């Protein structure tokens, strides 16, 4: 009987924890370039002294949904979306390089090109600094063209080029900040085959209806497991009562 209680207890715990994954996906259903987390359950033997007679439930993150989100035209010359496969290189606050699909660019108060989450966009020689300009636009190959402040309309020049890369997906892992990185901490090289769609943003690839369905299913699973635990408790109490009578 205790075997069943142990299994149900671990299953209920993992069902409850799994709802945090669903909640995170739902919270990012409108986040630019977000990639949904996937999750699976599996049984694991409980290791220790004695016979391996106990099994518990464990949730795993087998990967992420890498399918493309919907493209939305914005008309903003600083908005870009990656066409097909590829990633935009950005710099974390600790100076490490990471990768994202969010191309909602803007210039911050320090003059650096950042995305909507505030991460500095990396160019040929590190974070891209933007001087005072009349106009700026990002090309399909990631080249940033500017018209310097006070310059004639024909004095457009190339300032830098956004680092675009295309690593193998099995080499990626997602950090707690939502950015991707190499599983071994390596830096991926730039890939000239990656192209951008300008004045466009890629939406999240979260399927809100599917996630809501998962949330309901997990909630029902939790309730069902707790109910069975109570049933086992009642059965145990009745068994104890019979043993006392005998």
LOTORZA-911563 format. One record per residue (C-alpha): x, y, z. Coordinates in steps of 0.02 Angstrom, whole numbers, plus 32768, in hexadecimal, padded with zeros to 4 digits. Each point is the difference from the previous one (the first is absolute). Example, Ala and Ser with C-alpha at 12.3 -4.5 7.8 and 13.67 -1.06 7.14 Angstrom:
2
PT   xx   yy   zz
PT 8267 7F1F 8186
PT 8045 80AC 7FDF
***
This chain:
246
PT   xx   yy   zz
PT 8000 8000 8000
PT 808F 8075 8028
PT 8043 7FE2 7F51
PT 7F62 8048 7FB7
PT 8003 8094 8077
PT 80B4 8025 7FD1
PT 7FDC 7FF9 7F47
PT 7F63 806C 8010
PT 8059 807E 806F
PT 808F 8018 7F85
PT 7F87 8009 7F6F
PT 7F96 8084 8055
PT 809A 8066 8029
PT 803F 7FFB 7F4C
PT 7F53 802A 7FBB
PT 7FFE 809A 806E
PT 80B0 8033 7FCD
PT 7FD8 7FE3 7F49
PT 7F7F 808A 8008
PT 808D 807D 8017
PT 8042 7FD0 7F53
PT 7F53 801B 7FB5
PT 7FEB 80A4 805E
PT 80A8 803E 7FBF
PT 7FD1 7FD6 7F4D
PT 7F58 8057 8012
PT 8053 8099 804D
PT 806D 800C 7F65
PT 7F78 7FE1 7F7F
PT 801A 80B2 7FC0
PT 80BC 800E 801D
PT 8060 8026 7F61
PT 8063 7F6A 7FC0
PT 7FD8 7F92 8097
PT 801C 7F45 7FF1
PT 7F89 7F92 8065
PT 8044 7F82 807C
PT 7FD3 7F49 7FEA
PT 7FEC 7F83 808D
PT 7FE6 7F46 801B
PT 7FE2 7F86 808F
PT 805A 7F5C 801F
PT 800F 7F7F 8089
PT 80A3 7FF0 8060
PT 8037 7F77 8079
PT 8023 8038 80B1
PT 80B4 7FCF 8023
PT 8041 7FD0 80AB
PT 8019 7F6F 8076
PT 7F91 7F68 7FE9
PT 7F96 7FCC 7F6D
PT 7FD7 807D 7F77
PT 7F46 7FF3 8023
PT 7FD6 80BA 8001
PT 7FE2 8068 7F64
PT 7FE4 80BB 7FF8
PT 7FCC 807B 7F7A
PT 8079 807E 7FB6
PT 7FE2 808E 7F86
PT 8082 8028 7F7C
PT 801C 808D 7F85
PT 8026 7F9F 7F60
PT 8017 809E 7F9C
PT 7FAA 8099 7FBB
PT 7F86 8027 7F76
PT 806D 804A 7F77
PT 7F75 801D 7F82
PT 7FF3 80B1 7FBC
PT 7F85 807B 804B
PT 7F8C 806A 7F95
PT 8050 8095 7FA8
PT 7FB1 80A9 8020
PT 8023 8099 7F95
PT 801F 809A 806C
PT 8044 8085 7F88
PT 8089 8027 807F
PT 80AB 8005 7FAA
PT 8053 7FB9 809D
PT 7F90 7F67 800B
PT 8044 7F61 7FB1
PT 7FD3 7F48 7FFC
PT 806E 7F6F 7FCC
PT 7FCA 7FAC 7F60
PT 8005 7F45 801D
PT 8088 7FBA 8071
PT 807A 806B 8060
PT 801D 8068 809B
PT 8031 80B0 8031
PT 8099 8010 8072
PT 7FEA 806C 809B
PT 8068 8021 809B
PT 7FC7 7FD8 80AF
PT 8025 8078 8090
PT 808E 7F8D 8037
PT 8052 8017 7F55
PT 7FDB 7F51 7FBD
PT 7FB8 7FE6 7F53
PT 7F52 7FB7 7FEA
PT 7F80 7FED 7F74
PT 7F4E 8037 7FE4
PT 7F7C 8011 7F78
PT 7FBF 80A6 8045
PT 8029 808A 7F85
PT 7FA0 8090 8050
PT 8095 8076 7FFD
PT 8014 80AC 804B
PT 808C 8073 8037
PT 8013 800C 80BD
PT 8032 8097 8067
PT 80B7 7FD1 7FF2
PT 7FFB 7FFC 7F42
PT 8006 7F43 7FED
PT 7F8E 7F9B 7F8F
PT 7F97 7F8E 806F
PT 7F6A 7F90 7FE9
PT 7F5B 8011 805C
PT 8043 7F9F 8096
PT 8092 8078 8011
PT 808B 7F8C 7FC3
PT 8088 8054 7F99
PT 8007 7FC5 7F4B
PT 80AA 7FBF 7FC9
PT 8054 8039 7F60
PT 80A9 7FE0 7FAF
PT 8062 803D 8097
PT 7F8C 7FEC 8094
PT 7F66 8065 8035
PT 7FC6 807B 7F7B
PT 800C 80B7 8032
PT 7F94 8079 7F9D
PT 803C 80B4 7FE8
PT 7F84 8091 7FEE
PT 7FA5 7FE0 7F5D
PT 7F79 804B 7F93
PT 7FC6 7F55 7FC7
PT 802E 7F4A 8019
PT 7FC8 7F5F 7FAE
PT 802E 7F49 8009
PT 801E 7FA1 7F5E
PT 7FCF 7F4E 7FD7
PT 80B2 7FC5 801E
PT 8009 8055 80AB
PT 8060 8098 7FC4
PT 7FD3 809F 805F
PT 7FF8 8096 7F8D
PT 7FFC 80AF 804D
PT 7FF1 80B4 7FC8
PT 806E 8061 807B
PT 7FB4 8095 8058
PT 8013 809D 7F96
PT 8040 7FA1 7F67
PT 7FB3 8015 7F52
PT 7F79 7F85 7FCE
PT 8078 7FA2 7F8D
PT 8084 7FE2 8086
PT 7FBB 7F57 8038
PT 8086 7F8E 8044
PT 800E 7F4F 8044
PT 8023 8006 80BB
PT 800A 7F49 8032
PT 7FB4 7F57 7FE0
PT 7F96 7F9E 807B
PT 804A 7F57 802A
PT 7F8A 7F7A 7FBF
PT 8024 7F49 801F
PT 7FB4 7F56 7FD9
PT 8038 7F7A 807B
PT 7FC1 7F4F 8003
PT 7F64 7FFD 806D
PT 803D 7F6C 8066
PT 8091 806E 803B
PT 7F8B 8081 804E
PT 7FBA 8010 80AE
PT 7F92 8087 804B
PT 8034 8065 8097
PT 7F8D 803F 8088
PT 8001 80AA 7FAA
PT 7FB0 7FB5 7F63
PT 809F 8013 7F98
PT 8052 7F6B 7FAB
PT 80B6 7FCD 8009
PT 8074 7F72 7FD2
PT 7FEF 7F6A 8074
PT 80BD 8006 801C
PT 800C 80BD 800F
PT 8053 8018 7F56
PT 7FE3 8097 7F8E
PT 7FB3 7FDD 7F57
PT 804C 804F 7F64
PT 7FA2 807A 7F91
PT 7FA3 7FB3 7F6E
PT 7FE8 8069 7F64
PT 7F72 7F8F 7FC4
PT 7F8B 8042 8087
PT 7F8F 808B 7FBF
PT 7F85 8079 804E
PT 7F54 803E 7FD3
PT 8000 80BA 8023
PT 7F76 8068 8050
PT 7FBB 7F5D 8043
PT 7FFB 7FA5 80A7
PT 7FF0 7F46 8024
PT 7F7F 7FD7 8084
PT 8006 7F78 8083
PT 7FE5 7F4D 7FC5
PT 7F99 7FD5 809B
PT 7F57 7FB2 7FD7
PT 7F95 804E 8088
PT 7F6D 7F88 7FE6
PT 8071 7F67 800E
PT 8053 8045 809C
PT 7F59 8025 8052
PT 7FC9 7F4E 7FD9
PT 80A0 7FBF 8051
PT 7FE0 806C 8099
PT 7F52 7FB8 8016
PT 803F 7F4E 7FE5
PT 808C 8015 8080
PT 7F87 8048 807F
PT 7F8B 7F6B 7FEA
PT 8091 7F87 800D
PT 8035 8050 80A4
PT 7F50 7FF5 8047
PT 7FEE 7F4B 7FC8
PT 80A4 7FCD 8051
PT 7FD3 8055 80A4
PT 7F58 7FA7 7FFC
PT 8054 7F57 7FE9
PT 8077 8028 808F
PT 7F6B 8021 8070
PT 7FB0 7F5D 7FC6
PT 809E 7FA1 802C
PT 8004 8053 80AA
PT 7F4C 7FCB 8021
PT 8029 7F50 7FC8
PT 8095 7FFD 8074
PT 7F97 803D 8092
PT 7F7E 7F77 7FE0
PT 8089 7F7C 7FF5
PT 8048 803B 80A7
PT 7F52 7FF6 804D
PT 7FE9 7F4D 7FC4
PT 80AA 7FCF 8043
PT 7FD3 8047 80AB
PT 7F5D 7F9D 8003
PT 8059 7F60 7FD8
***
